Amino acid sequence: MSAPSFLYSQLFVGLPQPDHDFTGQTIAITGANTGLGLEAARHLLKLNASQIILGVRNMAKGEAAKKDLEQFAGQTSRVDVFELDMENYQSVQSFAIQLSTLPRIDVVILNAGKIAQEFYIAEEDESTITVNVVSTILLALLLLPKLRGSAQTGKPSPRLVIVSSDRHVMTNLPEWKASDTFEALRSKGYSGPDDRYYASKLLSVLCMRQLAKEITLASPRVVVNGLTPGYCVTNLVTAVKGFWGWQLWLMKHSIARTAEQGSRTLVHAATLGFESHGKYLNDCKIDE
């Protein structure tokens, strides 16, 4: 997405209010105690989802989010909190096992992600790559059997939604540098201040597409798609400092969407059928 397209999207594109009926459906959302995940859960409760599973790293914050959602919905017993630390593969596996014990899972929204200036290793990879790519795809693979087993004749196909970012175009990976698209972006002034995040989001898009390709002929069908919510006011970038942090702060106070607005893109992706399989969504539309 070029700079003019990004600005147009942020400032002038109105995202539709979700109106899909999720009656009878169980939906799991990672990174769900705040920001886009929390607001998506709020929409889904309003749209009659039977059960929402919040995957959270901090259980105290997760319980606070659950209380908030139950007060919003005016009833209890529709929200559960499961622990999930995306920097720890054992935690990812335990989360998948917990979900697999439920009667059914209709939708999984893999929303948990991170931006980090500090470089440190988590499970033998840099932490941003571990969280945004490896653990995300590991969790997708672990949950595919449960999603497939939840398919019902005459009902919507189970859906697996991977939240990415339109900033995947800004990566400095050598293979991407060689492309005409990258050179065009660079000529317009793009330069990634921390390429780990951008690279992680490009990898998540590529992995989503490959995963969708690998399971296209498998039955029952599971729909796999990915999306960008745009730049939103969330806690994702609060720890970013320096010049990059100043840039993000300026964007936050000038062009950013609210978390509620951004969350509409997550809910929209969760409503789609096989027409979205392997596709990347921008502004609630299939994009390239």
Residue frames as qw, qx, qy, qz and C-alpha x, y, z in Angstrom:
[[0.000, 0.888, 0.459, 0.000, 0.00, 0.00, 0.00],
 [0.418, 0.446, -0.023, 0.791, 1.49, 3.33, -1.05],
 [0.177, -0.186, -0.441, 0.860, 1.67, 6.32, 1.28],
 [0.335, -0.039, -0.148, -0.930, -1.25, 8.14, -0.45],
 [0.618, -0.221, -0.663, -0.360, -3.37, 4.97, -0.34],
 [0.461, -0.231, -0.707, 0.484, -2.55, 4.47, 3.35],
 [0.005, 0.124, 0.273, -0.954, -3.50, 8.05, 4.21],
 [0.471, -0.109, -0.386, -0.786, -6.69, 7.84, 2.18],
 [0.601, -0.240, -0.761, -0.059, -7.62, 4.60, 3.93],
 [0.354, -0.228, -0.618, 0.664, -6.93, 6.00, 7.38],
 [0.036, 0.202, 0.187, -0.961, -8.67, 9.34, 6.88],
 [0.441, 0.178, -0.207, -0.855, -11.51, 8.76, 4.45],
 [0.498, -0.052, -0.815, -0.292, -12.55, 5.10, 4.38],
 [0.575, -0.309, 0.354, -0.669, -15.44, 4.34, 6.70],
 [0.148, 0.114, -0.982, -0.003, -15.48, 0.75, 7.89],
 [0.580, -0.337, -0.457, -0.584, -18.90, -0.93, 8.04],
 [0.498, -0.369, 0.544, -0.566, -20.49, -1.70, 11.37],
 [0.099, 0.080, -0.989, -0.080, -20.60, -5.50, 11.83],
 [0.641, -0.016, 0.125, -0.757, -24.10, -6.94, 11.49],
 [0.541, 0.146, -0.809, -0.178, -23.44, -10.67, 10.99],
 [0.786, -0.421, 0.098, -0.442, -25.31, -13.12, 13.21],
 [0.291, 0.434, -0.830, 0.196, -22.96, -15.38, 15.21],
 [0.758, -0.300, 0.223, -0.535, -25.71, -17.20, 17.10],
 [0.991, -0.079, 0.081, -0.075, -24.54, -20.59, 18.41],
 [0.729, 0.523, -0.281, 0.340, -20.88, -19.97, 17.57],
 [0.702, -0.636, 0.043, 0.317, -17.82, -20.26, 19.82],
 [0.494, 0.796, -0.105, 0.334, -15.03, -17.83, 19.01],
 [0.738, -0.461, -0.035, 0.492, -11.46, -17.66, 20.34],
 [0.292, 0.911, -0.061, 0.283, -9.45, -14.43, 20.16],
 [0.759, -0.185, -0.197, 0.593, -5.78, -14.10, 21.10],
 [0.275, 0.063, -0.082, 0.956, -4.38, -10.88, 22.52],
 [0.220, -0.575, -0.626, -0.478, -7.90, -10.15, 23.70],
 [0.387, -0.591, -0.534, 0.465, -7.67, -8.32, 27.03],
 [0.063, -0.697, -0.043, 0.713, -7.21, -4.93, 25.36],
 [0.011, 0.427, -0.501, -0.753, -7.24, -3.07, 22.05],
 [0.483, 0.189, -0.550, -0.655, -8.52, -4.70, 18.87],
 [0.326, -0.066, -0.943, 0.013, -9.09, -8.10, 20.46],
 [0.039, 0.319, 0.687, -0.651, -11.21, -6.71, 23.29],
 [0.379, 0.370, 0.005, -0.848, -13.29, -4.54, 20.97],
 [0.435, 0.125, -0.757, -0.471, -13.80, -7.43, 18.57],
 [0.184, -0.201, -0.925, 0.264, -15.05, -9.53, 21.48],
 [0.205, 0.359, 0.412, -0.812, -17.47, -6.75, 22.36],
 [0.465, 0.279, -0.381, -0.749, -18.86, -6.73, 18.82],
 [0.389, 0.051, -0.897, -0.205, -19.15, -10.52, 18.75],
 [0.003, -0.272, -0.815, 0.512, -21.11, -10.61, 22.00],
 [0.346, 0.396, 0.130, -0.840, -23.45, -7.99, 20.59],
 [0.533, 0.308, -0.537, -0.576, -23.84, -10.20, 17.51],
 [0.882, -0.167, 0.065, -0.436, -25.02, -13.17, 19.61],
 [0.494, 0.389, -0.766, 0.135, -21.86, -15.29, 19.82],
 [0.820, -0.434, -0.328, -0.175, -22.56, -18.08, 22.29],
 [0.773, -0.548, 0.040, 0.317, -19.09, -18.20, 23.83],
 [0.360, 0.861, -0.274, 0.230, -15.98, -16.03, 23.60],
 [0.866, -0.307, -0.065, 0.389, -12.56, -17.32, 24.65],
 [0.071, 0.967, -0.232, 0.082, -10.00, -14.65, 25.49],
 [0.888, 0.035, -0.148, 0.434, -6.39, -15.77, 25.06],
 [0.092, -0.954, 0.134, -0.251, -4.28, -13.53, 27.31],
 [0.583, 0.344, -0.556, 0.481, -0.76, -13.44, 28.72],
 [0.008, -0.189, 0.563, -0.805, -1.75, -11.71, 31.96],
 [0.256, -0.415, -0.870, -0.075, -4.61, -13.53, 33.68],
 [0.104, -0.526, -0.480, 0.694, -5.46, -10.63, 36.01],
 [0.163, 0.341, -0.233, -0.896, -5.91, -8.33, 33.02],
 [0.240, -0.109, -0.846, -0.464, -7.84, -11.07, 31.28],
 [0.175, -0.495, -0.810, 0.261, -10.26, -11.38, 34.18],
 [0.027, 0.508, 0.190, -0.840, -10.71, -7.60, 34.17],
 [0.218, 0.166, -0.556, -0.785, -11.52, -7.75, 30.45],
 [0.222, -0.294, -0.919, -0.142, -13.99, -10.57, 31.09],
 [0.079, -0.550, -0.608, 0.568, -15.75, -8.49, 33.74],
 [0.112, 0.406, -0.151, -0.894, -15.90, -5.54, 31.37],
 [0.254, 0.017, -0.751, -0.609, -17.41, -7.66, 28.61],
 [0.198, -0.401, -0.889, 0.097, -19.93, -9.30, 30.91],
 [0.016, 0.551, 0.384, -0.741, -21.09, -5.93, 32.14],
 [0.185, 0.294, -0.412, -0.842, -21.38, -4.78, 28.53],
 [0.310, -0.095, -0.848, -0.418, -23.40, -7.85, 27.56],
 [0.556, -0.313, 0.161, -0.753, -25.50, -7.76, 30.70],
 [0.962, -0.154, -0.018, -0.225, -24.96, -11.44, 31.43],
 [0.327, -0.621, 0.712, 0.037, -22.30, -13.85, 32.61],
 [0.764, -0.029, 0.644, -0.005, -21.12, -17.29, 31.40],
 [0.732, 0.665, 0.147, 0.005, -20.44, -16.27, 27.78],
 [0.321, 0.830, -0.410, 0.202, -16.79, -15.23, 28.26],
 [0.911, -0.359, 0.036, 0.200, -13.87, -17.41, 29.38],
 [0.067, 0.903, -0.425, 0.001, -10.21, -16.54, 29.90],
 [0.972, -0.010, 0.026, 0.232, -7.37, -18.91, 28.94],
 [0.363, -0.778, 0.331, 0.391, -3.70, -18.17, 29.55],
 [0.809, 0.480, 0.192, 0.280, -1.53, -17.76, 26.46],
 [0.278, -0.791, 0.318, 0.443, 2.07, -16.53, 26.28],
 [0.778, 0.626, 0.015, -0.044, 3.07, -16.34, 22.63],
 [0.163, 0.783, -0.592, 0.099, 6.77, -16.22, 23.56],
 [0.367, -0.324, 0.845, -0.217, 6.50, -19.72, 25.00],
 [0.460, 0.116, -0.733, -0.487, 5.73, -22.72, 22.80],
 [0.171, -0.177, -0.931, 0.269, 4.58, -24.81, 25.75],
 [0.224, 0.382, 0.426, -0.789, 2.01, -22.13, 26.57],
 [0.446, 0.296, -0.404, -0.742, 0.85, -22.11, 22.94],
 [0.384, 0.011, -0.906, -0.177, 0.43, -25.88, 23.03],
 [0.038, -0.267, -0.806, 0.527, -1.41, -25.76, 26.36],
 [0.344, 0.352, 0.108, -0.863, -3.78, -23.12, 25.02],
 [0.485, 0.193, -0.634, -0.571, -4.53, -25.27, 21.98],
 [0.267, -0.104, -0.950, 0.128, -5.19, -28.28, 24.21],
 [0.147, 0.322, 0.573, -0.739, -7.62, -26.24, 26.33],
 [0.460, 0.331, -0.171, -0.806, -9.51, -25.11, 23.24],
 [0.405, 0.140, -0.837, -0.340, -9.61, -28.66, 21.93],
 [0.054, -0.186, -0.910, 0.367, -11.55, -29.78, 25.02],
 [0.368, 0.281, 0.212, -0.861, -14.43, -27.44, 24.18],
 [0.659, 0.381, 0.622, -0.186, -17.50, -28.86, 22.43],
 [0.611, 0.608, 0.364, 0.352, -16.71, -26.81, 19.32],
 [0.236, -0.565, 0.115, 0.782, -14.73, -23.89, 17.91],
 [0.544, 0.716, 0.436, 0.036, -16.23, -22.00, 14.99],
 [0.364, 0.870, -0.076, 0.322, -13.81, -19.08, 14.65],
 [0.704, -0.436, -0.050, 0.559, -10.24, -18.43, 15.76],
 [0.257, 0.938, -0.011, 0.231, -8.90, -14.87, 15.46],
 [0.787, -0.179, -0.099, 0.582, -5.11, -14.83, 15.87],
 [0.061, 0.951, 0.118, 0.281, -4.68, -11.21, 16.92],
 [0.634, -0.709, 0.109, 0.289, -1.83, -11.34, 19.46],
 [0.690, 0.536, -0.014, 0.486, 1.27, -9.52, 18.25],
 [0.509, -0.737, -0.049, 0.441, 4.09, -7.26, 19.31],
 [0.455, 0.792, -0.159, 0.374, 6.51, -4.51, 18.35],
 [0.745, -0.592, -0.011, 0.307, 9.81, -4.55, 20.22],
 [0.265, 0.898, -0.328, 0.127, 12.81, -2.24, 20.12],
 [0.441, -0.589, 0.671, -0.095, 14.73, -4.40, 22.56],
 [0.684, 0.338, -0.610, -0.213, 16.34, -7.41, 20.89],
 [0.406, -0.373, 0.778, -0.301, 16.02, -10.65, 22.83],
 [0.342, 0.114, -0.883, -0.302, 15.57, -14.32, 22.06],
 [0.662, -0.051, 0.459, -0.590, 12.38, -16.22, 22.79],
 [0.873, 0.159, 0.450, -0.098, 12.33, -19.91, 21.85],
 [0.661, -0.102, 0.501, 0.549, 15.49, -19.63, 19.72],
 [0.337, 0.583, 0.407, 0.618, 14.23, -16.74, 17.55],
 [0.044, 0.120, -0.158, 0.979, 14.06, -13.00, 18.00],
 [0.170, 0.320, 0.756, -0.545, 10.95, -12.35, 20.09],
 [0.441, 0.433, -0.019, -0.786, 9.02, -10.40, 17.42],
 [0.457, 0.256, -0.739, -0.425, 9.42, -13.24, 14.94],
 [0.080, -0.067, -0.961, 0.256, 8.52, -15.81, 17.62],
 [0.268, 0.397, 0.579, -0.660, 5.28, -14.03, 18.54],
 [0.447, 0.532, -0.044, -0.718, 4.11, -12.64, 15.22],
 [0.556, 0.412, -0.602, -0.398, 5.10, -15.55, 13.00],
 [0.314, 0.185, -0.930, 0.056, 6.19, -18.85, 14.54],
 [0.144, 0.163, 0.810, -0.545, 3.79, -19.05, 17.50],
 [0.524, 0.348, 0.077, -0.773, 0.94, -17.65, 15.40],
 [0.626, 0.306, -0.583, -0.419, 1.36, -20.29, 12.71],
 [0.171, 0.102, -0.946, 0.255, 2.04, -23.02, 15.28],
 [0.336, 0.218, 0.612, -0.682, -1.25, -22.18, 16.97],
 [0.608, 0.361, -0.213, -0.674, -3.03, -22.14, 13.61],
 [0.493, 0.254, -0.813, -0.180, -1.74, -25.62, 12.82],
 [0.028, 0.003, -0.895, 0.444, -2.58, -26.98, 16.27],
 [0.398, 0.300, 0.475, -0.725, -6.16, -25.69, 16.04],
 [0.409, 0.241, -0.563, -0.677, -6.93, -26.83, 12.50],
 [0.253, -0.122, -0.957, -0.068, -8.10, -30.31, 13.58],
 [0.046, 0.419, 0.686, -0.593, -10.51, -28.81, 16.12],
 [0.319, 0.423, -0.079, -0.845, -11.85, -26.31, 13.60],
 [0.370, 0.147, -0.766, -0.505, -12.29, -29.04, 10.99],
 [0.189, -0.215, -0.944, 0.164, -14.02, -31.25, 13.55],
 [0.136, 0.428, 0.487, -0.749, -16.45, -28.43, 14.34],
 [0.227, 0.117, -0.500, -0.828, -17.75, -28.19, 10.77],
 [0.433, 0.325, 0.745, -0.389, -21.46, -28.86, 10.33],
 [0.210, 0.324, 0.738, 0.554, -23.43, -29.53, 7.18],
 [0.044, -0.783, -0.529, -0.324, -25.51, -26.50, 6.25],
 [0.393, -0.865, -0.109, 0.291, -23.57, -24.20, 8.58],
 [0.268, 0.915, -0.301, 0.025, -20.80, -21.69, 7.80],
 [0.831, 0.218, -0.372, 0.352, -17.35, -23.21, 7.43],
 [0.623, -0.666, -0.092, 0.400, -15.06, -22.76, 10.45],
 [0.385, 0.866, -0.054, 0.315, -12.79, -19.74, 10.00],
 [0.721, -0.377, -0.050, 0.579, -9.19, -18.99, 10.94],
 [0.209, 0.948, 0.082, 0.225, -8.31, -15.28, 10.82],
 [0.716, -0.180, -0.081, 0.670, -4.70, -14.03, 11.02],
 [0.004, -0.985, -0.121, 0.120, -4.24, -10.35, 11.87],
 [0.710, 0.119, 0.111, 0.685, -1.32, -8.86, 9.96],
 [0.117, -0.773, -0.081, 0.619, -0.44, -5.29, 8.93],
 [0.598, 0.787, 0.130, 0.080, -0.27, -3.24, 5.75],
 [0.119, -0.890, 0.429, 0.095, 3.24, -2.25, 6.91],
 [0.855, -0.089, 0.466, 0.211, 4.48, -5.61, 5.60],
 [0.645, 0.714, 0.123, 0.243, 5.38, -3.69, 2.43],
 [0.026, -0.949, 0.276, -0.150, 8.11, -1.79, 4.33],
 [0.874, -0.376, 0.251, 0.177, 10.37, -4.74, 5.11],
 [0.139, 0.827, -0.503, -0.209, 14.04, -4.61, 4.16],
 [0.833, -0.088, 0.539, 0.086, 14.39, -8.34, 3.50],
 [0.173, -0.428, 0.609, 0.645, 16.87, -8.74, 0.59],
 [0.257, 0.292, 0.867, 0.310, 14.39, -10.77, -1.45],
 [0.130, 0.831, 0.515, -0.167, 11.84, -7.97, -1.15],
 [0.158, -0.721, 0.201, 0.644, 14.42, -5.29, -1.92],
 [0.283, -0.125, 0.734, 0.604, 14.96, -6.88, -5.31],
 [0.265, 0.590, 0.756, 0.099, 11.35, -6.40, -6.34],
 [0.131, 0.441, 0.296, 0.837, 10.00, -3.49, -8.35],
 [0.422, -0.765, -0.422, -0.243, 7.37, -2.90, -5.67],
 [0.642, -0.573, -0.183, 0.474, 9.96, -2.37, -2.95],
 [0.447, 0.012, 0.169, 0.878, 12.07, -0.04, -5.09],
 [0.072, -0.623, -0.417, -0.658, 8.99, 2.01, -5.89],
 [0.543, -0.772, -0.331, 0.000, 8.21, 2.35, -2.20],
 [0.650, -0.371, -0.038, 0.663, 11.79, 3.26, -1.32],
 [0.314, 0.301, 0.282, 0.855, 11.80, 5.93, -4.00],
 [0.274, -0.721, -0.340, -0.538, 8.83, 7.51, -2.22],
 [0.111, -0.646, 0.413, -0.633, 10.71, 7.76, 1.05],
 [0.894, -0.372, -0.094, -0.230, 9.88, 4.50, 2.84],
 [0.411, 0.434, -0.719, 0.356, 12.47, 3.24, 5.29],
 [0.768, -0.475, -0.406, -0.138, 11.80, 0.88, 8.15],
 [0.144, -0.758, 0.462, -0.437, 13.20, 2.08, 11.49],
 [0.448, -0.319, 0.800, -0.240, 12.87, -1.43, 12.91],
 [0.496, 0.256, -0.636, -0.533, 12.63, -4.06, 10.22],
 [0.026, -0.013, 0.976, -0.214, 11.82, -6.93, 12.57],
 [0.421, 0.390, 0.549, -0.607, 8.18, -5.89, 12.86],
 [0.536, 0.540, -0.235, -0.606, 7.75, -5.27, 9.14],
 [0.284, 0.324, -0.882, -0.192, 9.47, -8.55, 8.25],
 [0.195, 0.095, 0.906, -0.365, 7.29, -10.43, 10.74],
 [0.519, 0.474, 0.348, -0.620, 4.15, -9.08, 9.12],
 [0.496, 0.499, -0.535, -0.467, 5.33, -9.96, 5.62],
 [0.126, 0.190, -0.973, 0.039, 6.13, -13.48, 6.82],
 [0.361, 0.234, 0.736, -0.522, 2.70, -13.78, 8.46],
 [0.602, 0.511, -0.038, -0.612, 1.01, -12.87, 5.16],
 [0.422, 0.444, -0.743, -0.270, 3.15, -15.36, 3.23],
 [0.047, -0.070, 0.963, -0.257, 2.54, -18.11, 5.80],
 [0.513, 0.333, 0.471, -0.635, -1.20, -17.43, 5.77],
 [0.613, 0.510, -0.299, -0.524, -1.29, -17.77, 2.00],
 [0.313, 0.347, -0.881, -0.075, 0.76, -20.98, 2.02],
 [0.245, 0.049, 0.857, -0.450, -1.32, -22.53, 4.80],
 [0.611, 0.414, 0.229, -0.634, -4.50, -21.75, 2.89],
 [0.537, 0.492, -0.571, -0.378, -3.00, -23.31, -0.26],
 [0.091, 0.259, -0.953, 0.128, -1.97, -26.48, 1.60],
 [0.240, 0.214, 0.850, -0.418, -5.47, -27.12, 2.98],
 [0.400, 0.222, -0.223, -0.861, -7.58, -25.94, 0.04],
 [0.604, 0.043, -0.671, -0.428, -8.64, -29.47, -0.92],
 [0.128, 0.002, -0.893, 0.431, -8.96, -30.79, 2.64],
 [0.527, -0.406, -0.386, -0.639, -12.41, -31.66, 3.92],
 [0.094, 0.880, 0.466, -0.018, -14.27, -30.41, 5.85],
 [0.403, 0.624, 0.031, 0.669, -13.22, -26.97, 4.70],
 [0.413, -0.698, -0.257, 0.526, -11.66, -24.40, 7.01],
 [0.339, 0.873, 0.123, 0.328, -11.47, -20.85, 5.69],
 [0.624, -0.413, -0.045, 0.661, -8.09, -19.16, 6.30],
 [0.325, 0.817, 0.180, 0.442, -7.66, -15.45, 5.63],
 [0.526, -0.270, -0.223, 0.775, -5.56, -12.51, 6.79],
 [0.053, 0.901, 0.357, 0.240, -6.11, -8.80, 7.21],
 [0.339, 0.131, -0.252, 0.897, -4.76, -5.41, 8.09],
 [0.161, -0.756, -0.593, 0.226, -6.77, -3.36, 10.58],
 [0.205, 0.833, 0.034, 0.513, -4.87, -0.20, 9.61],
 [0.333, 0.209, -0.512, 0.764, -3.10, 1.96, 12.15],
 [0.515, -0.656, -0.458, -0.308, -5.17, 2.04, 15.35],
 [0.198, -0.649, 0.426, -0.598, -4.99, 3.53, 18.83],
 [0.918, -0.278, -0.280, -0.051, -3.96, 0.52, 20.93],
 [0.568, -0.753, 0.325, 0.073, -1.26, -0.44, 23.43],
 [0.926, 0.265, 0.085, 0.254, 0.81, -2.12, 20.69],
 [0.564, 0.552, -0.100, 0.606, 3.24, 0.79, 20.29],
 [0.396, -0.902, -0.051, -0.165, 3.24, 2.35, 23.77],
 [0.759, -0.519, 0.199, 0.339, 6.73, 1.04, 24.58],
 [0.684, 0.441, 0.196, 0.547, 8.32, 2.36, 21.36],
 [0.327, -0.807, -0.048, 0.489, 10.72, 5.21, 22.10],
 [0.413, -0.269, 0.420, 0.762, 12.95, 7.62, 20.21],
 [0.196, 0.281, -0.343, -0.874, 12.28, 9.08, 16.77],
 [0.268, -0.173, -0.873, -0.368, 10.17, 6.07, 15.72],
 [0.159, -0.492, -0.760, 0.393, 8.11, 6.46, 18.88],
 [0.070, 0.460, 0.105, -0.879, 7.59, 10.14, 18.09],
 [0.237, 0.082, -0.638, -0.728, 6.43, 9.27, 14.57],
 [0.279, -0.332, -0.896, -0.100, 3.93, 6.75, 15.92],
 [0.093, -0.508, -0.545, 0.661, 2.72, 9.22, 18.57],
 [0.149, 0.329, -0.188, -0.913, 2.13, 11.83, 15.87],
 [0.315, -0.077, -0.780, -0.534, 0.20, 9.33, 13.75],
 [0.210, -0.380, -0.859, 0.272, -1.79, 8.24, 16.79],
 [0.008, -0.592, -0.407, 0.696, -2.99, 11.79, 17.33],
 [0.192, 0.441, -0.284, -0.830, -3.65, 12.63, 13.71],
 [0.537, 0.240, -0.557, -0.587, -4.71, 9.71, 11.49],
 [0.039, 0.085, -0.983, 0.156, -5.17, 6.61, 13.68],
 [0.583, -0.352, -0.532, -0.504, -8.42, 4.70, 13.87],
 [0.557, -0.471, 0.439, -0.525, -9.93, 3.93, 17.23],
 [0.165, -0.197, 0.964, -0.065, -9.59, 0.39, 18.52],
 [0.566, 0.375, 0.605, -0.416, -13.32, -0.08, 17.98],
 [0.568, 0.679, -0.170, -0.433, -13.05, 0.99, 14.34],
 [0.191, 0.536, -0.809, -0.150, -10.07, -1.28, 13.73],
 [0.380, -0.062, 0.887, -0.255, -11.80, -4.22, 15.39],
 [0.706, 0.449, 0.183, -0.516, -14.50, -4.13, 12.74],
 [0.483, 0.571, -0.607, -0.268, -11.96, -5.54, 10.29],
 [0.082, -0.243, 0.948, -0.191, -11.39, -8.57, 12.53],
 [0.536, 0.267, 0.640, -0.482, -15.10, -9.27, 12.83],
 [0.620, 0.581, -0.163, -0.502, -15.63, -8.77, 9.10],
 [0.290, 0.468, -0.821, -0.149, -12.93, -11.33, 8.25],
 [0.216, -0.046, 0.922, -0.318, -14.62, -13.79, 10.60],
 [0.615, 0.397, 0.365, -0.575, -17.89, -13.52, 8.62],
 [0.457, 0.572, -0.462, -0.500, -16.45, -14.52, 5.24],
 [0.945, 0.068, 0.298, -0.118, -16.65, -17.80, 3.43],
 [0.804, -0.052, 0.407, 0.431, -14.41, -19.58, 0.96],
 [0.449, 0.831, 0.149, 0.291, -14.31, -16.55, -1.33],
 [0.148, -0.930, 0.298, -0.159, -11.78, -15.13, 1.15],
 [0.932, -0.267, 0.171, 0.175, -9.67, -18.29, 1.50],
 [0.740, 0.004, 0.181, 0.648, -5.98, -17.40, 1.24],
 [0.229, 0.764, 0.237, 0.554, -6.86, -13.76, 0.68],
 [0.356, -0.164, -0.317, 0.864, -5.55, -10.58, 2.30],
 [0.060, -0.809, -0.563, -0.159, -8.18, -8.07, 3.42],
 [0.276, -0.069, -0.131, 0.950, -7.82, -4.31, 3.61],
 [0.300, 0.061, 0.067, -0.950, -10.63, -1.92, 4.62],
 [0.605, 0.187, 0.653, -0.416, -12.96, -4.94, 4.82],
 [0.746, 0.583, -0.089, -0.309, -12.33, -5.80, 1.16],
 [0.900, -0.017, 0.285, 0.330, -10.18, -8.41, -0.56],
 [0.131, 0.932, -0.280, -0.191, -6.94, -6.74, -1.62],
 [0.877, 0.346, -0.212, 0.258, -3.66, -7.78, -3.24]]
